[in-house]
Amino acid sequence: MKKQDLKTGMIVVTRRGEKGLIVLNNVYGEDAVIFSDKSWTGLSGFDDNTLEWHLDSRCGATLDHCMSVDIMEVYIPDLPTGFIKKESKFGEMDLVWERKEDVIIPEYTMEELTEKMGFEFKIKK
């Protein structure tokens, strides 16, 4: 899914599990994701093609923090929604997009593992 596919009323879920409401063409002049009655962020901070949060001067935080805002799922709720609380229940929602990420299993030589651990060891079979 791309940012241009998002519509007002859609619910997004971030990497850290926070729910947000998409609100386009709002009175503040910027398309936004509203996370609660006191927290929102502009959609301009998300990449147009990946829905990942831009890691640049706008973020002003660590890579882990910025990645935690990445949009992982997009839903269309069956009922209209208002402000969102972390504990909000939305009833049935249709999942319309989910980020698929490959799990990368790192490979190490015994020498690399010994260096990472800081001491020698044996692997049991």
Beta strands, then each sheet from edge to edge (+ up, - down):
strand 1: 11-14
strand 2: 19-23
strand 3: 32-36
strand 4: 39-42
strand 5: 71-77
strand 6: 93-98
sheet 1: 4+ 3- 2+ 1- 5+ 6-
end
